């Protein structure tokens, strides 16, 4: 039986009695690059936390590489929406990425195998020459590359990213997406983003999430699904993905 990186069957989740996810079904196959788009509060980050095993669904089943999420966490690399750090704290790029080895399931870190993994991860994001630089001295785009390297250091089979380009300029955004396009040759990627004007050129498939999921196993998004997701009449533009509001929003 094939074990897909992600298998989500009829998953629902509630916060304090309020439905956040309703009957979500999603299968992500090995080597795919999936983008999840949707409005704020649509449940995108919640879904990532369920995949990571940090939240438990109120209904339904989740399998990550054939395992329960908590048992597969060491196989997942994760880049959160906001990586907390003290700009003044004197930690180097190398040691920041070395911390990612803690996710590999080892009891301690620092041996030659860890050094090889850190060097490989930094090389993959083109940041090895910055290894001795303090993390607080980097630009936003460079820091984000380091955080991607930290996620890669544990040698995951699945990479989850929550708004990885939210704090970088358009040039850096394109650089990060090109980087992910290369990384995708080695592992499966799930990306949560609002950059729907950019992602169509890079990802394999797009899912729309707003409580419910609208997923057609392709990059095609219909006007009807986007209108349901955003709650307003829309016109699809630019590769059939981004939308322009064509009517007034209703606040029922």
C-alpha positions, -999 to 999 in steps of 0.1 A, spaced: 0 0 0 13 34 -10 21 57 20 15 93 8 33 121 27 -1 135 38 -35 118 39 -63 137 56 -97 122 57 -129 140 69 -110 162 94 -129 188 115 -116 211 142 -131 236 166 -118 263 189 -140 268 219 -170 255 201 -164 275 169 -158 254 138 -125 262 121 -122 232 98 -151 212 84 -148 179 67 -114 185 51 -101 158 27 -67 161 12 -40 138 -2 -5 151 -10 17 127 -30 54 123 -28 74 150 -46 45 174 -49 46 211 -42 12 222 -29 2 257 -21 -27 264 3 -44 298 -1 -73 314 16 -85 343 37 -73 351 72 -90 329 97 -97 303 71 -79 276 91 -46 274 71 -22 275 101 -45 253 121 -43 227 93 -5 228 94 -5 223 132 -28 193 128 -4 178 102 25 184 127 5 167 155 4 199 176 -34 199 175 -57 169 174 -88 170 152 -122 167 167 -132 143 139 -114 125 111 -80 108 105 -46 122 96 -17 100 84 18 114 77 39 89 57 15 62 70 20 72 107 0 93 132 13 129 130 30 129 164 50 98 154 61 113 121 72 147 134 109 139 130 102 134 93 88 169 89 106 202 85 87 233 95 92 270 88 67 289 110 51 322 100 71 341 126 104 328 138 111 344 172 146 355 178 165 383 196 184 404 170 210 412 197 216 376 208 250 365 195 240 333 177 256 325 144 240 313 112 257 280 117 244 274 152 209 286 142 208 258 116 224 233 140 194 237 162 174 221 134 192 188 141 173 186 174 143 176 152 161 146 138 153 126 170 189 125 182 195 128 220 223 154 214 238 174 186 273 184 175 290 154 160 304 151 125 271 139 110 254 170 123 281 192 109 277 176 75 239 180 76 242 217 86 267 224 58 245 206 33 214 226 44 232 259 42 247 250 8 212 242 -4 199 277 4 232 294 -8 241 307 27 272 286 36 295 316 32 275 334 59 279 306 84 299 327 109 277 358 106 253 366 135 217 360 126 207 395 136 230 410 110 213 395 81 186 409 58 150 396 61 154 375 30 187 361 42 173 352 76 144 334 59 168 313 39 186 304 71 152 294 87 146 272 57 180 256 62 172 250 98 141 231 87 162 211 62 189 202 86 169 173 101 168 158 66 129 157 65 108 140 39 81 167 41 86 205 44 58 227 58 60 264 54 36 291 68 38 324 49 76 322 42 77 354 21 54 375 43 83 398 55 105 400 24 104 422 -7 93 411 -41 129 404 -53 136 382 -23 102 365 -27 111 353 -62 145 341 -49 128 321 -21 103 305 -46 132 296 -70 149 280 -40 118 260 -31 116 249 -67 150 233 -64 143 218 -30 112 202 -43 133 179 -64 143 162 -31 111 163 -9 75 171 -7 65 207 1 33 222 15 32 260 15 6 284 31 7 317 14 -12 349 4 11 354 -27 -15 340 -51 -1 363 -79 33 345 -78 28 309 -68 12 296 -100 45 297 -117 62 275 -91 38 251 -75 23 219 -88 -11 222 -72 -32 247 -53 -59 241 -26 -82 268 -13 -91 267 24 -118 286 42 -131 263 68 -138 238 40 -112 229 14 -116 234 -23 -92 211 -41 -92 198 -76 -58 180 -76 -44 207 -100 -34 244 -102 -68 252 -117 -91 273 -94 -127 280 -105 -143 314 -100 -170 296 -80 -146 281 -55 -128 314 -50 -161 333 -46 -171 308 -19 -138 311 -2 -137 349 -1 -174 356 2 -175 381 -27 -179 381 -65 -145 378 -81 -128 377 -115 -98 354 -119 -67 370 -134 -30 361 -140 -28 324 -147 -63 319 -134 -53 322 -98 -54 357 -83 -87 374 -79 -101 409 -83 -132 419 -63 -160 428 -87 -188 435 -63 -193 448 -28 -184 425 1 -214 415 22 -210 414 60 -239 392 70 
